[in-house]
Amino acid sequence: MKVALESTVITHGLPYPQNVETALSMENIVRENSGVPVTIGVLAGKIKIGMTADEIERMAKEENVFKAGVRELSIMLAQKRWASTTVSATARLAYLNKIHVFATGGIGGVHPGPWDVSMDLMELSRTPIVVVSAGPKAILDLPGTYEILETIGVTVVGYQVDEMPAFYSRSSGIGLPRANDPAEIAEMLMQSRKLGLTNAILVFNPIPAQYEISNEEVERWKNLSNQDLADAGVSGKQVTPFLLARMAHHSEGRTVKSNRSLLENNVLLATQIGHEIEKMTSRKIRSI
């Protein structure tokens, strides 16, 4: 049973060496729970479905690694570029390689201010796998992100919670349907595919309570970081990594520790869901 893992956390999510340590820790959690970790990236124009430890280390140190969404994959391949894969690209490549579950940290979404919406959301509407996340990234417009997920038909559930987590925080005040256990989530994917639906099952798994940061603190750091963004004039794909770096600065590293915790927590749940999907798939094959 394979669990897909993204590579953007290595290049744009966490500072070195925490990025490499976290990537390898996530892989180890999958192995310790009888799964096969598959970290996905683009290495010199070749898609790698399952990076080695040496490749993860090299990607962390490589200069000018592009942050590739699904729309840029063909460009990266044609130009023989190095690229880490975002939620959209990882989900698509996982699905094409018959991987049923993908663990990430936070999904992209709607940014405050001028119109800026992540391509993650549209890809989640057309890639029928399970994606486990701790919620939209804390820098985002949470109500706007949830509204678009509803509009484009992405199935969203909270794992053992009745409201959407907000990445560093366990709650956002936004209600959503509840999923009680990994088997129930696996069954949702099976039923969705029977109906011929193309959307992902997006599972919001709250950060462990001991690593939670209050919404008030996150909001204060977010405001400071957005002011830094305006002063720096950063735009486009560099907005999210810039803001995450500034959040880490203003929080004196607390956001980095919380980020690692939620990533590892999501990997564990994704592995459990993957085993349930494998059981259901095996039963279906035996019954034919």
JOQUIJO-V677689 format. One record per residue. N is the residue number from 0. SS is DSSP state (alpha for helix, beta for strand, coil for the rest). PSI is psi as a letter, one per 20 degrees, with the letter a starting at -180 (NA if undefined). Layout:
# JOQUIJO-V677689
N:SS:PSI + N:SS:PSI
This chain:
# JOQUIJO-V677689
0:coil:p + 1:beta:q + 2:beta:p + 3:beta:q + 4:beta:p + 5:coil:r + 6:coil:i + 7:alpha:h + 8:alpha:h + 9:alpha:h + 10:alpha:h + 11:alpha:i + 12:alpha:g + 13:coil:q + 14:coil:r + 15:coil:p + 16:coil:j + 17:alpha:h + 18:alpha:g + 19:alpha:g + 20:alpha:g + 21:alpha:g + 22:alpha:g + 23:alpha:h + 24:alpha:g + 25:alpha:g + 26:alpha:g + 27:alpha:h + 28:alpha:g + 29:alpha:g + 30:alpha:g + 31:alpha:h + 32:coil:k + 33:coil:k + 34:coil:r + 35:beta:o + 36:beta:q + 37:beta:n + 38:beta:p + 39:beta:p + 40:beta:r + 41:beta:o + 42:beta:o + 43:coil:l + 44:coil:j + 45:beta:p + 46:beta:p + 47:beta:o + 48:beta:n + 49:coil:n + 50:coil:q + 51:coil:r + 52:alpha:h + 53:alpha:h + 54:alpha:h + 55:alpha:g + 56:alpha:g + 57:alpha:g + 58:alpha:h + 59:alpha:h + 60:alpha:i + 61:coil:p + 62:coil:q + 63:coil:l + 64:coil:p + 65:beta:q + 66:beta:n + 67:beta:p + 68:coil:a + 69:alpha:h + 70:alpha:h + 71:alpha:i + 72:alpha:g + 73:alpha:h + 74:alpha:g + 75:alpha:h + 76:alpha:g + 77:alpha:h + 78:coil:j + 79:coil:l + 80:coil:r + 81:coil:p + 82:beta:p + 83:beta:q + 84:beta:p + 85:coil:a + 86:alpha:g + 87:alpha:g + 88:alpha:g + 89:alpha:g + 90:alpha:g + 91:alpha:g + 92:alpha:h + 93:alpha:g + 94:alpha:g + 95:alpha:h + 96:coil:k + 97:coil:k + 98:coil:p + 99:coil:i + 100:beta:q + 101:beta:p + 102:beta:p + 103:coil:a + 104:coil:f + 105:coil:q + 106:beta:q + 107:coil:r + 108:coil:b + 109:beta:p + 110:beta:q + 111:coil:q + 112:coil:b + 113:coil:q + 114:coil:o + 115:coil:o + 116:beta:p + 117:coil:q + 118:coil:i + 119:alpha:g + 120:alpha:g + 121:alpha:h + 122:alpha:h + 123:alpha:i + 124:coil:i + 125:coil:j + 126:coil:o + 127:coil:m + 128:coil:r + 129:beta:p + 130:beta:p + 131:beta:p + 132:beta:q + 133:coil:j + 134:coil:r + 135:beta:q + 136:coil:q + 137:coil:i + 138:coil:i + 139:beta:r + 140:coil:o + 141:alpha:g + 142:alpha:g + 143:alpha:h + 144:alpha:g + 145:alpha:h + 146:alpha:g + 147:alpha:h + 148:alpha:g + 149:alpha:g + 150:alpha:h + 151:coil:j + 152:coil:k + 153:coil:p + 154:beta:p + 155:beta:p + 156:beta:q + 157:beta:p + 158:beta:o + 159:coil:k + 160:coil:q + 161:coil:j + 162:beta:q + 163:coil:p + 164:coil:q + 165:beta:l + 166:coil:e + 167:coil:i + 168:beta:q + 169:coil:i + 170:coil:q + 171:coil:i + 172:coil:j + 173:coil:o + 174:beta:q + 175:coil:r + 176:beta:q + 177:beta:q + 178:beta:p + 179:coil:h + 180:coil:r + 181:alpha:h + 182:alpha:h + 183:alpha:h + 184:alpha:g + 185:alpha:h + 186:alpha:h + 187:alpha:g + 188:alpha:g + 189:alpha:g + 190:alpha:h + 191:alpha:g + 192:alpha:h + 193:alpha:h + 194:coil:i + 195:coil:k + 196:coil:q + 197:coil:i + 198:coil:q + 199:coil:q + 200:beta:o + 201:beta:o + 202:beta:o + 203:beta:o + 204:coil:o + 205:coil:q + 206:coil:q + 207:coil:q + 208:alpha:h + 209:alpha:i + 210:alpha:j + 211:coil:q + 212:coil:p + 213:coil:q + 214:alpha:h + 215:alpha:g + 216:alpha:g + 217:alpha:g + 218:alpha:h + 219:alpha:g + 220:alpha:h + 221:alpha:g + 222:alpha:g + 223:alpha:g + 224:alpha:h + 225:alpha:h + 226:alpha:h + 227:alpha:g + 228:alpha:g + 229:alpha:g + 230:alpha:h + 231:alpha:i + 232:coil:k + 233:coil:q + 234:coil:r + 235:coil:b + 236:coil:i + 237:alpha:i + 238:alpha:g + 239:alpha:g + 240:alpha:h + 241:alpha:g + 242:alpha:g + 243:alpha:h + 244:alpha:g + 245:alpha:h + 246:alpha:g + 247:alpha:g + 248:alpha:g + 249:alpha:h + 250:coil:j + 251:coil:l + 252:coil:i + 253:alpha:h + 254:alpha:h + 255:alpha:g + 256:alpha:g + 257:alpha:h + 258:alpha:g + 259:alpha:g + 260:alpha:g + 261:alpha:h + 262:alpha:g + 263:alpha:h + 264:alpha:g + 265:alpha:h + 266:alpha:g + 267:alpha:g + 268:alpha:g + 269:alpha:h + 270:alpha:g + 271:alpha:g + 272:alpha:g + 273:alpha:g + 274:alpha:h + 275:alpha:h + 276:alpha:g + 277:alpha:g + 278:alpha:g + 279:alpha:h + 280:alpha:g + 281:alpha:g + 282:alpha:h + 283:alpha:g + 284:alpha:g + 285:alpha:h + 286:alpha:i + 287:coil:NA
